[in-house]
Amino acid sequence: MHSALTVLEEVARCGAGVTARQVSDNLGLPRATAYRLLNLLVQDEYLVRMPDLRGFALGRKVVELAQLVAPARPPEAVRTVLTDLRARIRGGVHLVRYDREGPRIIDPDPDFPPTGASGGAPLRTSAMGRLLLAERTLPDGRHTGDPAYTDPLTATAAAEAGAELRSLGFARQFDAFSAGSGCLAVPIRDRDGTLVAGLCLAAPTARIEQPGDHLLLLQQAALTLAPLLA
């Protein structure tokens, strides 16, 4: 049991897309042992295979355990919109709420659980965080006075995210938590135009670079969710 938990913790540390070989090398486990434990965790739904079948990510049961200490789920009308959206998009679709403490995932995709994007990670490293940075950045690149922006890396990321949001209508990041993967975040605003939530899509880099019809689906869902979350 200890070895299985160690493998599960290693997948959580490495993020979505980690391979069996990487787990084996990182933990110093024989390759056959790593494969056996990974397959057991997949069978028990603690892990899932990535769409390309080359790596692993945290699974449904990990999400269920996390939800025991997480905030209450959104209303049924919101979950219905998300269920329909996830059926149309092959990838992780997560609903994020913004409050004084920053972004908070309030409805993670149970089939493609988020990894690394929350839990104290700097805002600049995730699309949902960059969306908030963009919201607090003026068109000329100046920020709204938040002391966190005194960090040069954050200030640079905020200016980049602001320009990206104005030109593309969403924020995005690449390779922050897993090589070859990225995320984009579409804003959800209240009647006054204030950012209250976001829809995030986690997928391979190529799909984030060229989201195509998926972006339209996310934007349409964001408009539907706005009055339900305001």
N, C-alpha and C positions, 0 to 999 in steps of 0.2 A: 504493500500500500504506500509506503514512504516513497518508493521509486516513482510510482504513478503520479503522486502529488508533486514530486520534484519536476517531473516532465511537464505537468500542467503549469507550474509556476514559471518554467523556462519559456514556454510558449507565450505566456502572458508578458514576460519581460521582453522577449524578442519582437512581439507584435505579429499581426496577421501576415501569413506568407512564409513563416519560418519553415524550413524543410527538416525532414527526419535526420538528414546528415548533419545539419547545423546543430540540432538538439543533441545528437550523439556526440559530436565533437565538443560542444560547450560543456556537457555534463560528464564527459569521459566515460560514457556508457558504450558497451559493445553495440555495433550497428543493429544486430538482430534484436537485442533487448529494447533498443529505442523504438524500432518499428513495431514490436509487439505491444509495448505500452501505449504508443500513439494510437494503434488500431483499437485497443481496448477502450481508450478514452473517447474515440470516435463512436464506437458501438454504444457506449453509455451516454452519448450526447454532451459530454463535457468539452469535446473538440469537434470541429467540422473541417472537412477538406475545402480548400479554396476552389473557386470555379475552374482553374486551370489544372487542378489535381496535383500540383507540385508542392503545395505547402499546406499548413494547418492554421486554424484560428480558433479562438475561444468559441464554445458552442452554447446551445440553448440553456443547458442546466446551469452554466456559470452565470448567465444573465438572470435566470430565475433566483439564484442565490443572492445576487447583488440587489435584486429588487426587494428582497426582504428588509433591507435597510435603506432603500431608495425612496424618494418622494412618491406619493400616490400617482398612479397612471392618469393620463389625460382622460377627458370624458369620452363616452362611447362614440359620439359623432366624429371626434378627432381620430380615434383609432380606426374607424371605418374608412376614412379618407386615406390613412396611412396603409391600411391593408390592401386597398385597391391600388395604390401607387406602387407598393412593393411587388404586387403581382405583375405589374407592367414593366418593372425595371429589375434586371438581374444584377444585384449588387447591394451593398449595405445602405439602407435609407434610414437615417436617424433624425428624430425631432429634438431640437435644442431650444431651451428657454434661456433668456438673458435676464439676469438680475444684478444687484449691486456687486455680487462676488464674481460675476463673469458668466460664461456659458455653462449650461448644465443640461446634460442629456436626460430628457424626461420620458422618451420612448425610443429605446434602442431597437434596431432590427434584430429580432430573435434568431434569424437564420445567418446573419453576418454581423456578429457582435462587434462593437467598436473597441479599438485597442489603442491605448496611449494618448488619445485626444483629450482626455480629461485627467482629473486626479493630480492637479498641480503643474501640469505641463505649461510652459510659457505660451501666451496667446499667439505669438508669432509662428508657432510650430504647427498649428492646425488651421484648417479652413474656417471652422466655426469661430476660432479665436481671431483670425485675421479679419473676418467679417465685422467683429466688434471693434477691432482696431481701425478699420476703414470708416466705421460709423463715427468715430471720435476724431477723425482727421479732416481738416479743412482742405478745400481744393488746392490751396497753395502749398500744401504739405505740412502746415503747422498743426499741432494737436490742441486739444481743448484744455490743457493744463494738468492732466493726470501725471503725478510724479513718476509713474512707471515708464513714461515716455523718455525720461532722461537717459535710459539705457540706449546706446547708439544702435544696437541690433534691432531693438523694438521700434525705435523711431524710424529706422529705414524700412522695416517691414510694414509699419503703419502707412507710410507714404506710398509704398508699392501697392498695398492692398486697397488704399483709397483710390488710386488711379485705376486699378483693375476693376473695382466695383463700378466706378463711373463709366468705364468703357464697355464692360462685359455684362454688368448687372449681377455679378456674383463674385465671391472670393474663392481662392483655391490654393492648394499646396501640393508639393510632390516629394515623395521619398522621405518624408519626415519620420515615419514610424516603420516603414517597410519598403525596401528597394523595389522599384517597379510599380508602386501603388501610389495613389493620391486621393484627394478629396476636394469636392467643391461644396460651397454653402450658399444657398439662395435665401435672401432675407424675407421675413414675414413682418409686416408693419401694421400698426393700428391706424385708426382714421386720421390721426395727426401726423402720420408718417414716421413715428418713432419705431425703432427696431425693438420687437418684443420676442421674436423667436426666429428660428431658421431651420431649413430643411437641408440636410447634409447627405451627399452621395459619396460613398467610399467605393473605389473601383480601381482597376488597373490604370496606369498612367495614360495610355492611349485613349481611354474612354473619358478621362477628365480633360485631356487636351482637346478632344473633339466630342463633346457630349451629345451633339445632334438632337434627335427627338427627345432624349431623356431630359434635356434642359427644359424643353417646353412643358413636359409632364410635371417637372418639379415646380416650375413657375405657376402653372395652372393650379396645382395643389396648394401652393403657398397662398394664392388669392382666395381659395376656398377655405383655408384654415384661418386666415386673418381674423374674420369676425368671431370665430370660435375660441380664439386665444387672447383676443384683446381684452 
